[in-house]
Amino acid sequence: MQTFIHYFLHFGFPVIIAYLFFKNNWKKIALLLLATMLVDVDHLLASPIFDPNRCSFGFHIFHSYYAIGLYVILLFLKRPYNIIGLGLLLHMLTDFIDCLFMYNACSSCLENSPAKNLLESISKLLF
Protein backbone atom coordinates (compact mmCIF):
# COMPACT_ATOMS: atom_id res chain seq x y z
CA MET A 1 0.00 0.00 0.00
CA GLN A 2 2.88 2.35 0.80
CA THR A 3 4.30 2.03 -2.72
CA PHE A 4 0.90 2.65 -4.33
CA ILE A 5 0.28 5.76 -2.21
CA HIS A 6 3.79 7.06 -2.88
CA TYR A 7 3.54 6.81 -6.65
CA PHE A 8 -0.07 7.99 -6.75
CA LEU A 9 0.90 11.12 -4.81
CA HIS A 10 3.89 11.68 -7.12
CA PHE A 11 2.14 11.10 -10.45
CA GLY A 12 -1.65 10.99 -10.02
CA PHE A 13 -2.28 13.70 -7.45
CA PRO A 14 -0.52 16.48 -9.43
CA VAL A 15 -2.74 15.72 -12.43
CA ILE A 16 -5.84 15.87 -10.23
CA ILE A 17 -4.67 19.18 -8.70
CA ALA A 18 -4.07 20.61 -12.17
CA TYR A 19 -7.47 19.48 -13.42
CA LEU A 20 -9.40 20.74 -10.39
CA PHE A 21 -7.71 24.11 -9.96
CA PHE A 22 -6.41 25.03 -13.43
CA LYS A 23 -9.18 23.85 -15.77
CA ASN A 24 -8.29 26.22 -18.63
CA ASN A 25 -4.79 24.83 -19.14
CA TRP A 26 -4.69 21.82 -16.83
CA LYS A 27 -2.57 19.70 -19.19
CA LYS A 28 0.24 22.25 -19.26
CA ILE A 29 0.07 22.74 -15.48
CA ALA A 30 0.01 18.95 -14.95
CA LEU A 31 3.16 18.58 -17.05
CA LEU A 32 4.84 21.35 -15.09
CA LEU A 33 3.89 19.74 -11.77
CA LEU A 34 5.11 16.36 -13.00
CA ALA A 35 8.37 17.93 -14.17
CA THR A 36 9.15 18.83 -10.57
CA MET A 37 9.89 15.12 -10.06
CA LEU A 38 13.29 16.01 -11.50
CA VAL A 39 14.13 17.27 -8.00
CA ASP A 40 15.03 13.63 -7.29
CA VAL A 41 18.24 14.13 -9.28
CA ASP A 42 19.85 14.82 -5.90
CA HIS A 43 19.54 11.10 -5.13
CA LEU A 44 22.42 10.59 -7.56
CA LEU A 45 24.71 12.40 -5.11
CA ALA A 46 24.03 9.92 -2.29
CA SER A 47 25.95 6.76 -1.58
CA PRO A 48 24.37 4.37 -2.19
CA ILE A 49 22.14 6.04 -4.78
CA PHE A 50 19.14 4.00 -3.60
CA ASP A 51 18.57 2.82 -0.06
CA PRO A 52 15.09 1.44 0.64
CA ASN A 53 15.43 2.32 4.34
CA ARG A 54 16.53 5.92 3.81
CA CYS A 55 14.15 8.79 4.37
CA SER A 56 14.92 11.30 1.62
CA PHE A 57 13.09 14.12 3.46
CA GLY A 58 15.82 16.23 5.03
CA PHE A 59 18.58 13.95 3.74
CA HIS A 60 19.20 14.96 0.12
CA ILE A 61 20.22 18.53 -0.75
CA PHE A 62 17.05 19.35 -2.73
CA HIS A 63 14.97 17.69 0.02
CA SER A 64 16.61 19.72 2.82
CA TYR A 65 14.77 22.12 5.10
CA TYR A 66 16.58 25.05 3.43
CA ALA A 67 15.42 23.92 0.00
CA ILE A 68 11.87 23.50 1.28
CA GLY A 69 12.02 27.09 2.55
CA LEU A 70 12.92 28.22 -0.96
CA TYR A 71 10.03 26.21 -2.40
CA VAL A 72 7.65 28.05 -0.05
CA ILE A 73 9.01 31.38 -1.32
CA LEU A 74 8.34 30.24 -4.91
CA LEU A 75 4.63 30.04 -4.06
CA PHE A 76 4.54 33.84 -3.76
CA LEU A 77 6.12 34.53 -7.16
CA LYS A 78 4.36 34.79 -10.51
CA ARG A 79 3.55 31.88 -12.74
CA PRO A 80 5.24 29.51 -13.58
CA TYR A 81 7.40 29.81 -10.45
CA ASN A 82 4.45 29.44 -8.09
CA ILE A 83 3.36 26.29 -9.92
CA ILE A 84 6.90 24.92 -9.67
CA GLY A 85 6.92 25.74 -5.95
CA LEU A 86 3.59 23.94 -5.54
CA GLY A 87 4.91 20.87 -7.35
CA LEU A 88 8.09 20.80 -5.28
CA LEU A 89 6.15 21.13 -2.03
CA LEU A 90 3.77 18.35 -3.10
CA HIS A 91 6.84 16.24 -3.80
CA MET A 92 8.27 16.97 -0.34
CA LEU A 93 4.92 16.16 1.29
CA THR A 94 4.79 12.86 -0.59
CA ASP A 95 8.31 11.96 0.50
CA PHE A 96 7.48 12.94 4.08
CA ILE A 97 4.39 10.70 4.05
CA ASP A 98 6.59 7.90 2.74
CA CYS A 99 9.00 8.51 5.63
CA LEU A 100 6.07 8.31 8.07
CA PHE A 101 5.17 4.91 6.66
CA MET A 102 8.79 3.77 7.07
CA TYR A 103 9.06 5.21 10.58
CA ASN A 104 5.90 3.49 11.75
CA ALA A 105 7.04 0.17 10.28
CA CYS A 106 10.55 0.41 11.75
CA SER A 107 11.42 3.46 13.82
CA SER A 108 14.93 2.18 14.53
CA CYS A 109 15.59 2.06 10.76
CA LEU A 110 15.44 5.86 10.69
CA GLU A 111 17.56 6.41 13.80
CA ASN A 112 20.08 8.53 11.85
CA SER A 113 17.52 10.36 9.70
CA PRO A 114 17.68 14.16 9.85
CA ALA A 115 13.88 14.13 10.04
CA LYS A 116 13.67 11.64 12.94
CA ASN A 117 12.42 14.15 15.53
CA LEU A 118 9.80 15.54 13.15
CA LEU A 119 8.68 12.04 12.15
CA GLU A 120 8.43 11.04 15.79
CA SER A 121 6.34 14.10 16.69
CA ILE A 122 3.95 13.77 13.73
CA SER A 123 3.66 10.03 14.28
CA LYS A 124 2.62 10.59 17.91
CA LEU A 125 -0.05 13.06 16.77
CA LEU A 126 -1.47 10.77 14.07
CA PHE A 127 -1.12 7.32 15.52
FIDRENLO-964608 format. One record per residue (C-alpha): residue number from 1; x, y, z; residue in three letters. Coordinates in Angstrom, 1 decimal, always signed. Each point is the difference from the previous one (the first is absolute). Layout:
// FIDRENLO-964608
{r NUM, {X, Y, Z}, 'ALA'}
...
***
This chain:
// FIDRENLO-964608
{r 1, {+0.0, +0.0, +0.0}, 'MET'}
{r 2, {+2.9, +2.4, +0.8}, 'GLN'}
{r 3, {+1.4, -0.4, -3.5}, 'THR'}
{r 4, {-3.4, +0.6, -1.6}, 'PHE'}
{r 5, {-0.6, +3.2, +2.1}, 'ILE'}
{r 6, {+3.5, +1.3, -0.7}, 'HIS'}
{r 7, {-0.3, -0.3, -3.7}, 'TYR'}
{r 8, {-3.6, +1.2, -0.2}, 'PHE'}
{r 9, {+1.0, +3.1, +2.0}, 'LEU'}
{r 10, {+3.0, +0.6, -2.3}, 'HIS'}
{r 11, {-1.8, -0.6, -3.3}, 'PHE'}
{r 12, {-3.8, -0.1, +0.4}, 'GLY'}
{r 13, {-0.6, +2.7, +2.5}, 'PHE'}
{r 14, {+1.8, +2.8, -1.9}, 'PRO'}
{r 15, {-2.2, -0.8, -3.0}, 'VAL'}
{r 16, {-3.1, +0.2, +2.2}, 'ILE'}
{r 17, {+1.1, +3.3, +1.5}, 'ILE'}
{r 18, {+0.6, +1.4, -3.5}, 'ALA'}
{r 19, {-3.4, -1.1, -1.2}, 'TYR'}
{r 20, {-1.9, +1.2, +3.0}, 'LEU'}
{r 21, {+1.7, +3.4, +0.4}, 'PHE'}
{r 22, {+1.3, +0.9, -3.4}, 'PHE'}
{r 23, {-2.8, -1.2, -2.4}, 'LYS'}
{r 24, {+0.9, +2.4, -2.8}, 'ASN'}
{r 25, {+3.5, -1.4, -0.5}, 'ASN'}
{r 26, {+0.1, -3.0, +2.3}, 'TRP'}
{r 27, {+2.1, -2.1, -2.4}, 'LYS'}
{r 28, {+2.8, +2.6, -0.1}, 'LYS'}
{r 29, {-0.1, +0.4, +3.8}, 'ILE'}
{r 30, {-0.1, -3.7, +0.6}, 'ALA'}
{r 31, {+3.2, -0.4, -2.1}, 'LEU'}
{r 32, {+1.6, +2.8, +1.9}, 'LEU'}
{r 33, {-0.9, -1.7, +3.3}, 'LEU'}
{r 34, {+1.2, -3.3, -1.2}, 'LEU'}
{r 35, {+3.3, +1.5, -1.2}, 'ALA'}
{r 36, {+0.8, +0.9, +3.6}, 'THR'}
{r 37, {+0.7, -3.7, +0.5}, 'MET'}
{r 38, {+3.4, +0.9, -1.4}, 'LEU'}
{r 39, {+0.8, +1.3, +3.5}, 'VAL'}
{r 40, {+0.9, -3.7, +0.7}, 'ASP'}
{r 41, {+3.2, +0.5, -2.0}, 'VAL'}
{r 42, {+1.7, +0.7, +3.4}, 'ASP'}
{r 43, {-0.4, -3.7, +0.8}, 'HIS'}
{r 44, {+2.9, -0.5, -2.5}, 'LEU'}
{r 45, {+2.3, +1.8, +2.5}, 'LEU'}
{r 46, {-0.7, -2.5, +2.8}, 'ALA'}
{r 47, {+2.0, -3.1, +0.7}, 'SER'}
{r 48, {-1.6, -2.4, -0.6}, 'PRO'}
{r 49, {-2.3, +1.6, -2.6}, 'ILE'}
{r 50, {-3.0, -2.0, +1.2}, 'PHE'}
{r 51, {-0.5, -1.2, +3.5}, 'ASP'}
{r 52, {-3.5, -1.4, +0.7}, 'PRO'}
{r 53, {+0.3, +0.9, +3.7}, 'ASN'}
{r 54, {+1.1, +3.6, -0.5}, 'ARG'}
{r 55, {-2.4, +2.9, +0.6}, 'CYS'}
{r 56, {+0.8, +2.5, -2.8}, 'SER'}
{r 57, {-1.8, +2.8, +1.9}, 'PHE'}
{r 58, {+2.7, +2.1, +1.5}, 'GLY'}
{r 59, {+2.8, -2.2, -1.3}, 'PHE'}
{r 60, {+0.6, +1.0, -3.6}, 'HIS'}
{r 61, {+1.0, +3.5, -0.9}, 'ILE'}
{r 62, {-3.2, +0.8, -1.9}, 'PHE'}
{r 63, {-2.0, -1.6, +2.7}, 'HIS'}
{r 64, {+1.6, +2.0, +2.8}, 'SER'}
{r 65, {-1.8, +2.4, +2.3}, 'TYR'}
{r 66, {+1.8, +3.0, -1.7}, 'TYR'}
{r 67, {-1.2, -1.2, -3.4}, 'ALA'}
{r 68, {-3.5, -0.4, +1.3}, 'ILE'}
{r 69, {+0.1, +3.6, +1.3}, 'GLY'}
{r 70, {+0.9, +1.1, -3.6}, 'LEU'}
{r 71, {-2.9, -2.0, -1.4}, 'TYR'}
{r 72, {-2.4, +1.8, +2.4}, 'VAL'}
{r 73, {+1.4, +3.4, -1.3}, 'ILE'}
{r 74, {-0.7, -1.2, -3.6}, 'LEU'}
{r 75, {-3.7, -0.2, +0.8}, 'LEU'}
{r 76, {-0.1, +3.8, +0.3}, 'PHE'}
{r 77, {+1.6, +0.7, -3.4}, 'LEU'}
{r 78, {-1.7, +0.3, -3.3}, 'LYS'}
{r 79, {-0.9, -2.9, -2.2}, 'ARG'}
{r 80, {+1.7, -2.4, -0.9}, 'PRO'}
{r 81, {+2.2, +0.3, +3.2}, 'TYR'}
{r 82, {-2.9, -0.4, +2.3}, 'ASN'}
{r 83, {-1.1, -3.1, -1.8}, 'ILE'}
{r 84, {+3.5, -1.4, +0.2}, 'ILE'}
{r 85, {+0.0, +0.8, +3.8}, 'GLY'}
{r 86, {-3.3, -1.8, +0.4}, 'LEU'}
{r 87, {+1.3, -3.0, -1.8}, 'GLY'}
{r 88, {+3.2, -0.1, +2.0}, 'LEU'}
{r 89, {-2.0, +0.3, +3.3}, 'LEU'}
{r 90, {-2.3, -2.8, -1.1}, 'LEU'}
{r 91, {+3.0, -2.1, -0.7}, 'HIS'}
{r 92, {+1.5, +0.8, +3.5}, 'MET'}
{r 93, {-3.4, -0.8, +1.6}, 'LEU'}
{r 94, {-0.1, -3.3, -1.9}, 'THR'}
{r 95, {+3.5, -0.9, +1.1}, 'ASP'}
{r 96, {-0.8, +0.9, +3.6}, 'PHE'}
{r 97, {-3.1, -2.2, -0.1}, 'ILE'}
{r 98, {+2.2, -2.8, -1.3}, 'ASP'}
{r 99, {+2.4, +0.6, +2.9}, 'CYS'}
{r 100, {-2.9, -0.2, +2.5}, 'LEU'}
{r 101, {-0.9, -3.4, -1.4}, 'PHE'}
{r 102, {+3.6, -1.1, +0.4}, 'MET'}
{r 103, {+0.3, +1.4, +3.5}, 'TYR'}
{r 104, {-3.2, -1.7, +1.2}, 'ASN'}
{r 105, {+1.1, -3.3, -1.5}, 'ALA'}
{r 106, {+3.6, +0.2, +1.4}, 'CYS'}
{r 107, {+0.8, +3.1, +2.1}, 'SER'}
{r 108, {+3.5, -1.3, +0.7}, 'SER'}
{r 109, {+0.7, -0.1, -3.7}, 'CYS'}
{r 110, {-0.2, +3.8, -0.1}, 'LEU'}
{r 111, {+2.2, +0.5, +3.1}, 'GLU'}
{r 112, {+2.5, +2.1, -2.0}, 'ASN'}
{r 113, {-2.6, +1.9, -2.1}, 'SER'}
{r 114, {+0.2, +3.8, +0.1}, 'PRO'}
{r 115, {-3.8, -0.1, +0.2}, 'ALA'}
{r 116, {-0.2, -2.5, +2.9}, 'LYS'}
{r 117, {-1.3, +2.5, +2.6}, 'ASN'}
{r 118, {-2.6, +1.4, -2.4}, 'LEU'}
{r 119, {-1.1, -3.5, -0.9}, 'LEU'}
{r 120, {-0.3, -1.0, +3.6}, 'GLU'}
{r 121, {-2.1, +3.1, +0.9}, 'SER'}
{r 122, {-2.3, -0.3, -3.0}, 'ILE'}
{r 123, {-0.3, -3.8, +0.6}, 'SER'}
{r 124, {-1.1, +0.6, +3.6}, 'LYS'}
{r 125, {-2.7, +2.5, -1.1}, 'LEU'}
{r 126, {-1.4, -2.3, -2.7}, 'LEU'}
{r 127, {+0.4, -3.5, +1.4}, 'PHE'}
***
